[in-house]
């Protein structure tokens, strides 16, 4: 190898090891605190969104100790997973399933808020814990089955690819990219945006109802705000919405680099590339993957910064532990 390629490889290893270890430390602390908070009965009584957030946190924790840990091992030159078929396929499968499960659970959480904020009582009844459990189970099963394409399209020791563990043929590139774009890059963000806008419209409609006829439509306005109950309950649900929408914005921003690289990979799938270009692409791919983990690693801090209610519950948790 030339000195330029060796230097690029060293840069890649340093970046992946340093950033990966930082993510693992920060993500472990934040993830454990999220689990402790979301596991409290008081939180589960707050909204059907909480089971989605709890399941998302668990998926992110597993992702932290599979995908991110593997990146850290790459940084320290433990790359045996890239050159053996079974470890290569398993690392892709775990990354694809966990990332997609986390993303679709957040999309389902947005759908729940859209349903809960509807003016139609028959629609609002679908926002419940029972429905949430069924949706979580369905998402896990569907993603696990859909991601099985990895076992046919990904293998070790690939030539003319961004990494030795990659798709095996141009046809497999298309199949793999189709899965990634539908289940990870396009599907979840589109659902989040559509349901997020719909929730905002429902809430605005509820505010107009209250301002038009405060005496005769008080009960209806309460329902339209997305939380059945008094003002205190509606305030808690608004806190959940802020937490959710903040994480969605970060998620979309962090997915863009990885989406761009995947689109580039499809467009250049049949191009013969030099070794130096492949190394550069591998660096970009690793950076894009690590950026994709930002919203999952810093979810606790996003919730803490955007929700006063979440901060209050966190303080109560620490006070309770100190007693």
C-alpha positions as CSV (number, residue, x, y, z in Angstrom):
1,X,0.0,0.0,0.0
2,X,1.1,3.6,-0.6
3,X,1.9,5.9,2.2
4,X,-1.2,8.0,1.5
5,X,-3.5,4.9,1.9
6,X,-1.8,3.9,5.1
7,X,-2.2,7.5,6.5
8,X,-5.9,7.4,5.5
9,X,-6.4,4.1,7.2
10,X,-4.7,5.4,10.4
11,X,-7.1,8.4,10.3
12,X,-10.1,6.1,10.0
13,X,-8.9,3.9,12.8
14,X,-8.3,6.8,15.2
15,X,-11.7,8.4,14.4
16,X,-13.7,5.3,14.8
17,X,-12.0,4.3,18.0
18,X,-12.2,7.7,19.6
19,X,-15.7,8.6,18.6
20,X,-17.0,5.1,19.2
21,X,-15.6,4.9,22.8
22,X,-17.1,8.4,23.6
23,X,-20.5,7.3,22.2
24,X,-20.4,4.1,24.3
25,X,-19.7,5.9,27.5
26,X,-22.2,8.7,26.9
27,X,-24.8,6.3,25.5
28,X,-24.5,3.9,28.4
29,X,-25.1,6.5,31.0
30,X,-28.0,8.2,29.1
31,X,-29.5,4.8,28.2
32,X,-29.5,3.5,31.7
33,X,-31.1,6.7,33.0
34,X,-33.7,6.6,30.3
35,X,-34.6,3.0,31.2
36,X,-34.8,3.8,34.9
37,X,-37.1,6.8,34.2
38,X,-39.3,5.1,31.6
39,X,-39.7,2.0,33.8
40,X,-41.4,4.0,36.5
41,X,-45.1,3.3,36.8
42,X,-45.8,7.0,37.0
43,X,-44.3,7.5,33.5
44,X,-46.2,4.5,32.0
45,X,-49.5,6.0,33.3
46,X,-48.6,9.2,31.5
47,X,-49.0,8.2,27.8
48,X,-49.0,5.3,25.4
49,X,-45.9,6.9,23.9
50,X,-43.8,5.7,26.9
51,X,-43.7,2.0,25.9
52,X,-42.5,3.1,22.4
53,X,-39.7,5.3,24.0
54,X,-38.8,2.5,26.5
55,X,-38.5,-0.1,23.7
56,X,-36.5,2.4,21.6
57,X,-34.1,2.9,24.4
58,X,-33.6,-0.8,24.9
59,X,-33.0,-1.2,21.1
60,X,-30.5,1.6,21.2
61,X,-28.6,0.1,24.1
62,X,-28.3,-3.2,22.2
63,X,-27.2,-1.3,19.2
64,X,-24.5,0.5,21.2
65,X,-22.9,-2.8,22.3
66,X,-23.1,-4.4,18.8
67,X,-22.7,-1.8,16.0
68,X,-20.8,0.9,17.9
69,X,-18.6,-1.7,19.8
70,X,-17.7,-3.3,16.4
71,X,-16.6,0.1,15.1
72,X,-14.4,0.6,18.1
73,X,-12.8,-2.8,17.5
74,X,-12.1,-1.8,13.9
75,X,-10.4,1.3,15.2
76,X,-8.0,-0.9,17.3
77,X,-7.5,-3.1,14.2
78,X,-9.6,-6.1,15.4
79,X,-11.0,-6.7,11.9
80,X,-11.5,-10.5,11.9
81,X,-15.3,-9.9,11.5
82,X,-14.7,-8.5,8.0
83,X,-13.0,-11.5,6.7
84,X,-15.2,-14.4,7.9
85,X,-18.7,-14.9,6.5
86,X,-20.7,-15.6,9.7
87,X,-19.4,-12.6,11.7
88,X,-19.7,-10.4,8.7
89,X,-23.4,-11.3,8.1
90,X,-24.3,-11.2,11.8
91,X,-22.9,-7.7,12.4
92,X,-24.9,-6.3,9.4
93,X,-28.0,-8.2,10.5
94,X,-27.8,-6.8,14.1
95,X,-27.2,-3.3,12.9
96,X,-30.0,-3.4,10.3
97,X,-32.5,-4.8,12.7
98,X,-31.7,-2.7,15.7
99,X,-31.5,0.6,13.8
100,X,-34.7,-0.1,11.9
101,X,-36.6,-1.2,15.0
102,X,-35.6,2.0,16.8
103,X,-36.6,4.2,13.9
104,X,-40.0,2.5,13.3
105,X,-40.8,2.6,17.0
106,X,-40.3,6.4,17.0
107,X,-42.5,6.6,13.8
108,X,-45.1,4.6,15.7
109,X,-44.9,7.0,18.6
110,X,-45.6,9.9,16.2
111,X,-48.6,7.9,14.9
112,X,-49.9,7.4,18.4
113,X,-49.7,11.2,19.1
114,X,-51.5,11.9,15.8
115,X,-54.3,9.5,16.8
116,X,-54.5,10.8,20.4
117,X,-54.9,14.4,19.2
118,X,-57.8,13.6,16.8
119,X,-61.2,15.2,17.4
120,X,-62.9,11.9,16.6
121,X,-63.4,9.8,19.8
122,X,-63.5,6.6,17.8
123,X,-60.1,7.3,16.4
124,X,-58.7,8.3,19.8
125,X,-59.5,4.9,21.3
126,X,-56.7,3.4,19.2
127,X,-54.2,5.3,21.3
128,X,-53.8,2.8,24.2
129,X,-51.3,0.6,25.9
130,X,-52.8,-2.5,24.4
131,X,-52.4,-1.2,20.9
132,X,-48.9,0.0,21.7
133,X,-47.8,-3.5,22.8
134,X,-49.2,-5.0,19.6
135,X,-47.5,-2.4,17.4
136,X,-44.1,-2.9,19.1
137,X,-44.3,-6.7,18.7
138,X,-45.4,-6.3,15.0
139,X,-42.5,-3.9,14.2
140,X,-40.0,-6.2,15.8
141,X,-41.2,-9.3,13.8
142,X,-41.5,-7.5,10.5
143,X,-38.0,-5.9,10.7
144,X,-36.4,-9.2,11.8
145,X,-37.9,-11.0,8.8
146,X,-37.2,-8.2,6.3
147,X,-33.6,-7.9,7.4
148,X,-32.9,-11.5,6.5
149,X,-31.8,-10.3,3.0
150,X,-28.4,-9.7,4.7
151,X,-27.8,-13.5,4.8
152,X,-28.0,-13.7,1.0
153,X,-26.6,-10.3,-0.1
154,X,-23.8,-9.6,2.3
155,X,-20.5,-11.5,2.6
156,X,-16.9,-11.2,3.6
157,X,-13.8,-10.6,1.4
158,X,-15.5,-8.3,-1.2
159,X,-13.3,-6.6,-3.8
160,X,-14.0,-3.1,-5.3
161,X,-16.3,-2.2,-2.4
162,X,-16.1,0.4,0.4
163,X,-15.2,-2.4,2.8
164,X,-14.4,-6.1,2.7
165,X,-17.7,-7.0,4.3
166,X,-20.2,-5.7,1.8
167,X,-22.8,-6.6,-0.8
168,X,-21.8,-9.5,-3.1
169,X,-23.0,-8.2,-6.5
170,X,-24.6,-5.3,-8.2
171,X,-28.0,-7.0,-7.9
172,X,-27.5,-7.5,-4.2
173,X,-26.5,-3.8,-4.0
174,X,-29.9,-2.9,-5.3
175,X,-31.7,-5.3,-3.0
176,X,-29.8,-4.1,0.0
177,X,-30.2,-0.5,-0.8
178,X,-33.9,-1.0,-1.3
179,X,-34.2,-2.5,2.2
180,X,-32.2,0.4,3.7
181,X,-34.1,3.1,1.9
182,X,-37.6,1.7,2.6
183,X,-37.1,0.5,6.1
184,X,-34.5,3.0,7.4
185,X,-33.9,6.1,5.3
186,X,-37.3,7.0,3.7
187,X,-40.0,5.1,5.6
188,X,-39.5,6.2,9.2
189,X,-38.7,9.9,8.5
190,X,-41.6,10.2,6.1
191,X,-44.0,8.7,8.7
192,X,-42.5,11.0,11.4
193,X,-43.0,14.1,9.3
194,X,-46.5,13.3,8.1
195,X,-47.8,12.3,11.5
196,X,-45.9,15.2,13.2
197,X,-47.6,17.7,10.8
198,X,-50.9,16.0,11.4
199,X,-50.6,16.2,15.1
200,X,-49.7,19.9,14.9
201,X,-52.8,20.5,12.8
202,X,-55.0,18.6,15.3
203,X,-53.7,20.7,18.2
204,X,-54.2,24.0,16.3
205,X,-57.8,22.9,15.5
206,X,-58.3,22.2,19.2
207,X,-57.0,25.7,20.1
208,X,-59.4,27.3,17.6
209,X,-62.3,25.4,19.1
210,X,-61.5,26.6,22.5
211,X,-61.2,30.2,21.4
212,X,-64.5,30.1,19.4
213,X,-66.7,28.7,22.1
214,X,-65.1,28.2,25.5
215,X,-68.4,27.5,27.3
216,X,-70.0,24.8,25.1
217,X,-66.9,23.0,23.8
218,X,-64.6,22.8,26.8
219,X,-64.8,19.0,26.9
220,X,-64.2,18.7,23.2
221,X,-61.3,21.1,23.3
222,X,-59.7,19.0,26.0
223,X,-59.8,15.9,23.8
224,X,-58.5,17.7,20.7
225,X,-55.4,18.8,22.6
226,X,-54.5,15.1,22.7
227,X,-54.9,14.4,26.3
228,X,-58.1,13.4,28.0
229,X,-58.1,15.1,31.4
230,X,-57.4,18.4,33.1
231,X,-54.8,21.1,32.2
232,X,-52.1,19.4,34.2
233,X,-52.5,16.2,32.2
234,X,-52.4,18.1,28.9
235,X,-49.2,19.8,30.1
236,X,-47.6,16.4,30.7
237,X,-48.6,15.2,27.2
238,X,-47.2,18.4,25.7
239,X,-43.9,17.6,27.4
240,X,-43.9,14.1,25.8
241,X,-44.6,15.8,22.4
242,X,-41.6,18.1,22.8
243,X,-39.4,15.2,23.7
244,X,-40.6,13.3,20.7
245,X,-40.4,16.1,18.1
246,X,-36.9,17.1,19.3
247,X,-35.6,13.6,18.8
248,X,-37.2,13.3,15.4
249,X,-35.5,16.5,14.2
250,X,-32.1,15.2,15.4
251,X,-32.8,11.8,13.9
252,X,-33.6,13.3,10.4
253,X,-30.5,15.5,10.5
254,X,-28.3,12.6,11.6
255,X,-29.7,10.2,8.9
256,X,-28.9,12.6,6.0
257,X,-25.1,11.8,5.6
258,X,-25.8,8.0,5.7
259,X,-28.7,8.4,3.2
260,X,-26.5,10.5,0.9
261,X,-23.7,7.9,1.0
262,X,-26.1,5.0,0.3
263,X,-27.5,6.9,-2.7
264,X,-23.9,7.5,-3.9
265,X,-23.2,3.7,-3.5
266,X,-26.1,2.8,-5.7
267,X,-25.0,5.3,-8.4
268,X,-21.4,4.0,-8.5
269,X,-22.1,0.3,-7.9
270,X,-20.7,-0.7,-11.3
271,X,-17.7,1.7,-11.3
272,X,-14.2,0.3,-10.9
273,X,-12.5,2.3,-8.2
274,X,-8.9,2.8,-7.1
275,X,-7.6,1.6,-3.7
276,X,-7.3,5.1,-2.5
277,X,-10.8,6.0,-3.5
278,X,-12.1,2.9,-1.8
279,X,-10.3,3.8,1.5
280,X,-11.7,7.4,1.3
281,X,-15.2,6.0,0.8
282,X,-14.7,3.6,3.7
283,X,-13.8,6.6,5.9
284,X,-16.9,8.5,4.8
285,X,-19.0,5.5,5.4
286,X,-17.7,5.0,8.9
287,X,-18.2,8.7,9.8
288,X,-21.8,8.6,8.3
289,X,-22.6,5.5,10.4
290,X,-21.3,7.1,13.6
291,X,-23.3,10.3,12.8
292,X,-26.3,8.1,12.5
293,X,-25.8,7.0,16.1
294,X,-25.9,10.5,17.5
295,X,-29.6,10.7,18.1
296,X,-29.6,7.3,19.7
297,X,-26.6,8.0,21.9
298,X,-27.8,11.4,23.1
299,X,-31.5,10.6,23.4
300,X,-31.4,11.1,27.2
301,X,-29.8,14.5,26.8
302,X,-32.3,15.5,24.1
303,X,-35.2,14.6,26.4
304,X,-33.6,16.5,29.3
305,X,-33.0,19.7,27.4
306,X,-36.4,19.8,25.8
307,X,-38.8,18.7,28.6
308,X,-39.1,20.4,32.0
309,X,-41.3,17.4,33.1
310,X,-38.6,14.9,32.2
311,X,-36.1,17.0,34.2
312,X,-38.5,17.0,37.2
313,X,-38.9,13.2,37.0
314,X,-35.1,12.8,36.8
315,X,-34.6,14.9,40.0
316,X,-37.3,12.9,41.8
317,X,-35.5,9.7,40.7
318,X,-32.2,10.9,42.2
319,X,-33.9,12.1,45.4
320,X,-35.6,8.8,45.8
321,X,-32.3,6.9,45.3
322,X,-30.7,9.1,48.0
323,X,-33.4,8.4,50.6
